[in-house]
Amino acid sequence: MLARFGTRAARPVFQSQARRTISVQSLLHGSPKAQEEGDVQIQQHSRLVARGKYVHGFEVHRVKPSAVDSYKKAAKDYYAAIKDDPELRVKLSGSWEVVVGEQDTFFHILEYENYDGYDKTIAKIRDSDYAKAYQTMIPHLVSRESQLCQEFAFFPTAPPHSEGGIFELRRYQLKAGALLEWELAWRKGIEARRKFVAPVGAWFSQIGRLHQVYHMWQYPDLQTRKETREKAWQLEGWSETVAKTAHFSKFMDSYILEPLPYSPLK
């Protein structure tokens, strides 16, 4: 994302080095100053918490209830085709349908070779038959949105596998300026969850709706999900993690997903 640059009025000479130090600390710790800085703050946090190797595109399609079957066919023709093209600098992490949550909604997560890979992939798709395949999905949609996200450094996306069961995608809308504090609190407690279930991935938004965090888990079924979460609550550190991360969140969503047949993650 492009940062905003501009000139500022000269500051009074009596502002000390200590004042400037406080300003830097504010940028890193989510104060009102950090919220005012906006894009600059996001860039600082991205350097600290991102894995940096890939950019993940989140594509969310809300489909007409009467057109779900037709949409699934059109989506397969598009996403399954681009994932198998070695000339494109993109991989399909997965495609899912929401089964508990916002109905008739589909998530597609694409992995690009950083922003350069995204630019070149999109340019190539626009000049190919893939663009026509994408257009066949449009008549079936109520709305669509996209985001570009990066992985958290400590939580890389799982490689393709076929374990079966369900996926849970959790989405958090953070308070502006709280990303670094959220990540620090969550990272300290996440080992409690790792004892019982392997994470699929975790991402934070950089373009699109900002200050959003996603993480994904896979379970055999909802009953196993329930039991796994109860076990995590019994471990030291997890309740504190939940309390701290909730403090930095404005709202949160949980979606139960089923992978589509062509999804590499399923």
N, C-alpha and C positions, 0 to 999 in steps of 0.2 A: 504494500500500500504506500502511496506517495505521502510523504510528510509535508506539512505546511511550513513554509519558511517566510520570514518577514523581519523587518527591522523593528526594534523597540526603542522607546525613548530612553535617553541616558539616565542611569540611576544616580541618585545622590551619592557623593563620595563617602558619606559616613556609613554606607552599608559595608559591613565588615566581611572578612572571609568566613566567619562563623555563620553569618546570614546566608551566604551562598551555599555553605555546607548543608544547612537546614533545608534549603530549596532542593538540593539533590536528594536528601533523605525523603522529602515529601514526595518526590517523583517516584521513588521506589516503594513507598508504603501507603499509597492509596489515600492521601489526604485531599482536601479540596483543591490544593494546588495541582496535584496529579490529575484530578478531574478536569481542570481548566486546560492542562497541557494537551489532553486528547491524543492526537495521533502520535506525538513524540513519546508519550508514555507507553503506547502500544508497542512502538518499535523497541524501546528499552526492554520491556518485558519479554518480547519475542526473542531477543538475543539471549536472555537468561534462561528461558524455560523450553525453547523449541529444540527439537532434534535437528531441524534445518535441512535435512537431505531431500525431503519430499514436500509437495503441496498436495493436500487432499481436497477435492471438490465434492461438496455435498449438494446433491440435486434432489429436491423434494417436489413430488408431483401429487397434486390432489385431483382425483379422477372422478368423473361423473359416475354415480353408482350404477347406472344402466350400461356403462361402457367398460367396466373393469376387465372383462374377458378380452375384449378387443384391444384394450390398452396393453395388457400383459403380452399379447402376441407382438404388437408393435414395439414394445420395449425390448423384447428378446431380439427382434430383428436388428435393433440398433445397438444395444449394449453388448450383446454376445458377439456381434461382428467387430466392434472396435477393440474389444479386449483380445481378440485373436489376430489383430493386424500388427506384425512386427515393425512396420514402418512408423507407427504412431508411438509417440513418447508418453504413453499412458497405459495404466493397468486398471482393471476393474477390481476393486477390493470386494464389493458385494452389492447385491440388489435385494431389497426386502419389501414385504407388504406389512403394514400395520394391522395386527389382529386384535390388540387391546390398546385403545387410545383413540386418536383421530382416524376414523374409519375411511376406507377408500383412499388411503395415503400410501405413497411408495417412496422409499429412500434408496438412492443410488450413491455410492461412495467411490470416487475415482482417484487414483494415485498418479500424480504427474511428477516428472523429474524437475522439480522446482518450478519457478515461474517461467523460466525460459522454455521448459518442456510444455507448460500449459499454453504459452503463446503459440508455439509451433504446432502443437496438436490441434488447437482450435482453428488455426489458419488452414491446416491441411484438411480438416473435416469440412470446413465451409466450401472448399473447392473440390469436393468429391461426392460420390453417391451417398455417403453417410448423411449429408445434409438432407437429402430426400427421405431417408429412413427416419431421421429425427422428426421431420415434418408430419409423418404419418401418425405420430403420437399426439400432436397438438389438438386435433378435433375432439379427443377423448378427455381433455383436461378441463378442470374448473380453474386451477391456478397452478403456478410453478414458481419456485425460487431456487436460488443457488448461493452458495458461500464458498469461499476458499479458506481452508483451515490448515494449521500445522500441527504435527504431533508433539506431545510433550516428550521431552528428551528421555525420561525414565520409563516411557510407556509406548514402545513402537507397535505399529499395527501388526497383528498376527498374519502369517503367510496363509495362502489358500489351504483349506482343509474341509473335510466332510465328516463332521462329528454328529450331525443331526440335532434335533431338539429345537429350542427357541433362542432368540436373542433378545436382550434388553438394551435399549438405547436410552440413556439418561441425558437430559439437556438442562443446563443451568444458565440462567441469565444473571450475570454478576453485576454488582455495583461498579460503576466506572472507577477505574483505578485500583481494583481489588485483585487483579489476575495473579500477581506475584504472591500475595499473601494467601490466596486460595490454593495455589499450587504447592506452596511450602507446607501448609497444613495438611493437604490431602496426601502429599507424598510421604509424610511421616507416618500416616496411619494406614496406607494402602497395603502394607505387608500383611496386615491382619486378614484382608480379603484374599490375598494371594495364597494363603494357606489352604483355602477351600475351593477356589475356582480361578482358572487362568483368565486374565483379561484379554479382550480382543483388541482394544485400542482406546486411545484418548486423544482428543484434539481441542484446539481453541481457535476461534474465528479470527481472521485477519482482514477479509473483505466480505462485505455483506452486512448482516446484523452483527454488530461488534459486541465484545464482552460476553460472548457465549462460549460455554465449555460443553463438550460431549464426552461421554465414555460408554463403552459397550462391553457386555458380558454375554456369555453363552451358557445355557443350562439344558439338561435333558427335558425338563418340563417345569411348570409353575410350582409344583409341590417341592421339587428340589431347590428351586430358587428361594422359596420361603425358608426351608431348613438351612440353607447355606447362609442366608442373611442373619438368621437367628444365631448361628454359631459365631459369626463375625462379631456380633454384639457382645459376646461373652469374653472376647479377648481384650487385653489391656491396650488402650490407645484408640480403639475404633470409635467409641462413643465421643471422645474428645475431638476426633477428626470430624465427625458428623456435625457436632455443635459449632465448631469453628467455620467449616465450609458453609453451613447454613447461614451463619452471620453475614457472610460476604455475598449471599445470593438474594436476588429480588424475587425470583420465582424459579420453579423447577418442574420438569416433565419427565415421565417415564413411559416409554413405548415398548410394547411387546411385539416383536417382529418375527415373521417367518420368511426364510430365504426363498427367492424364486429359483426354479430348477437350474438355471444357467449360472447362478451366483458362485463365484470361486470360494467364498466363505459360506459354508452351509453345514 
